[in-house]
Amino acid sequence: MTHCRPAGYLALPWLDVSVESVFPALERLLPRVAKPVQYIGGELNSTVKDWDAARVRWALMYPDAYEVGLPNQGVMILYELLNEQPDVLAERTYAVWPDLEALMREHGVPHFTVDAHRPLGAFDVIGVSFSTELGYTNLLTALDLAGIPLHAADRGDEHPLVVAGGHAAFNPEPIADFVDAVVLGDGEEAVLDISAVLRISTQSQIGRAEVLRRLAETDGVYVPSLYDVTYRPDGGIDRVAPNDPRAPKRVLKRTTSDLDEWPYPKQPLVPLAETVHERMSVEIFRGCTRGCRFCQAGMITRPVRERSLAGIGEMVDRGLKASGFTEVGLLSLSSADHSEIADITKGLADRYEGTNTTMSLPSTRVDAFNIDLANELSRNGRRSGLTFAPEGGSERIRRVINKMVSEEDLIRTVSAAFAQGWRQVKLYFMCGLPTETDEDVLEIAGMAHRVIKAGREASGRNDVRCTISIGGFVPKPHTPFQWAAQCDPETVDDRLRKLRAAINADRRIGRNVGMRYHDGEPSLVEGLLSRGDRRVGRVIERVWRDGGRFDGWREHFSYQRWVDAASAELEPLGVSMAWYTTRERFRDEVLPWEHLDSGLDPDWLWDDWQDALDSREQDDCRWTPCFDCGVCPSTGSDIQVGPSGTTLIPLTVVDSRGG
C-alpha cells in the first residue's frame, strides 16, 4: 500500500488512514525461523493504541535480540511513559535474527513493531537505545528492511526521524550520518519535549529541516547535521562547529532530578519468550560517585539521585501485582551504596516473608556489602552465588583504576559468606587496563586461589567454587581514560593464556576455579566505535554491507570483517584502526565528542588521568569535600543522599504460591 503526503509537509506519518499490520505476511514465515515467539508480541502489560487517535507515533527500538532487549529498563520506561500521553503512541521493535531477515527480504516484509506489527517506516520517530556500540550495524539492518534511507541526508519529509539515545550515544559521531538527532542523558523529560516539537510541527505543517532546528533548540538534543567537522593534515580533528545559528556550540546532557516523580515502569512487561533477565526491576538510584576511572556509566550519570524508601516500596508493590514476577532486582550501578539499603532490604524482606518473592542486588561492591544484607536478600528464597567486581588483580592496578577494594576485605567477606552456607562466588575483572603488566593479571589467579582456601577453611567443605569472569578493557569517552591507549588483542589474549596456566598450576585448588573470558578482538572493535569520529561511519556501513550483524554475539562477530573494512575505508583518509584505538591521546587533541557536554569538567578529567598514571586514588565525593568535577553546577542538580525521612509501610501480601 502506498501513501502520499503533501510536499514539504512533515505529517508524520499519515493522519488520514490507518497503517495495516504486516502480521498476515509475517505469520507465514515464522514456522521457518528459530524462536518465532519473540516476534509475535502480546506480552502482559504491552500496549496497542489506536493509530488514528495518535498525533505523535514512536517506534522504540532496542537494536539487539528480543531476549536481550525486552528487559531493558530504559526502553520499558519510555514505552510506558509515552503511552500514558493521550495523543502519543509508542510501540517496540527489536533486531530480527539473520534467518528471519533473509525471509523478510525474500518476501518483501518490512521491519515491524512487535506490538501491532506496523511497518517501521510508518512512524513519526524511531527512538533507538544503544547500550553498546556493537549494536550499530543492527540499526542499519532495521532501516534498510524498513525502506528508510541509511543516511539522514537522504531522508525526506515522508520518512521517520531517527533519534538515538543510551549510554553508547554519548559519542554518536560514528553514527552521525545515520541518525537525525541524539538525546544525551536521561530520556524521561526529553522524549516528552521531542513529542511536543513533533506535535506542534504537525499542526504547523513544517518540513523536516525546520523540525531538526527546533529539536536542536531542545535541552539535551544534538542534531549532527547542524555541525561541521574539519580535520587537520595529520588526521586529527581541527574543530567541530555549528553550521546553523540555532544550534548550540555545546550540547549539555539532560538530567532527571527527582526519581520519585518518575516511578516507571509501573507495569513491567512480562516476556513470552525466555529473556536474559526474568524479574521485576526497580532502579533504586541513578548515578555514581565512586569515581572508577574506567566506568563510563558512573561518569555520565552523575550526580547521584536516590529514590526514597517509600517510593521504592510503592514501585515494588505495584510492579509485583502487575507482573506476577517472583524476583525483584534492586538496580543501580552499585546498589548496596544506597544510603538506606539496610532499611530497604529488611523492609522488603519483612513485607514479603512467607511468599516466594526474592530480592537481588545485581551490582554490589565488597566494601558496601555485609552478611546481614545478604541474609535479608535471601531470606525468602534460595541462596544464589555472590558476585563482586574487584576489576583488577593487584592492589597497584586497583589504585590506577580507582577501584579501592582490598583483598583483605574480599577474603573476609567471602569467608563469612561461606561460613553461613554460601557455596560459590563470582569475581569480575578486566584485562588490558592502562599501565597493566603481566604480573597485575597473574595476581587474579592468586586471589582466586586464596578465596578457595578461605572458603574451605570457613565452611569445612571442599566443594566451594570461585568463578572469575574477565572482559577486555575499552577506553570510553567522558572518562579519565578517554586519552588512554587501548591494549592490543594479542597482548590481552597472551595474558589470559598465562592466567589460565597460573590458575591450573595447583590442580587441587584450580579445579574449583572457573574462568570465563572475552578475547581481545571484539574489545578492539568496540574501542574503534566508542572513540571514533564521523569517518568511522564508513567502516560501519561497509561492515554491514559485507554481512555484519549482531556484532555483540560471538557466533556472528567477525574480527577480520572489521579489520578489512577499516583498512579499506580509513587508510585512504590517512588514519587507521590502530590510530583510533592503540595510541594515547594528547592533552590538546580535539576529541570527537568535545562539543557534547556530560557535565564533567575536561580539566578535572585530565587531572584524574594524571592521578591514575601516578597510581593515586580518589575518594567518593558523597562523603568527602567536593572535587569540582563540574557535574552539580552544570546540571543544576546536587548529590542526593538519604535518609529520605520516609518509611516502608507494611502491606498485606497474598502468598504468590497460590491458595
Secondary structure, DSSP 8 states (H G I E B T S, - for coil): ------TT----S-SSS----SHHHHHTTGGGSS-GGGGS---BT-----TTT-SEEEEEEESS-HHHHTT-HHHHHHHHHHHTSTTEEEEEEE---HHHHHHHHHHT---B-TTT--BGGGSSEEEEE-SSGGGHHHHHHHHHHTT--SSGGG--TTS-EEEEESGGGSS-GGGTTT-SEEE-B--HHHHHHHHHHHHHHHHHT--HHHHHHHHHTSTTEE-GGGEEEEE-TTSSEEEEEESSTTS-SSEE-B----GGG----SS--B-SS--S--SEEEE-EE---S--TT-HHHHHT-S-EE--HHHHHHHHHHHHHHH--SEEEEESSSGGGSTTHHHHHHHHHHHTTTSS-EEE-SS--GGG--HHHHHHHHTTS----EEEEEE-SSHHHHHHHT----HHHHHHHHHHHHHTT--EEEEEEEES-TT--HHHHHHHHHHHHHHHHHHHHHHS-S--EEEEEEEE----TTSGGGGS----HHHHHHHHHHHHHHHTTSHHHHTTEEEEE--HHHHHHHHHHHS--TTHHHHHHHHHHTT---TTSTTT--HHHHHHHHHHHHGGGT--HHHHHTS---TT-B-TTTTEE-S--HHHHHHHHHHHHTT-----TTSS-----SHHHHHT-----S--S----------TT--
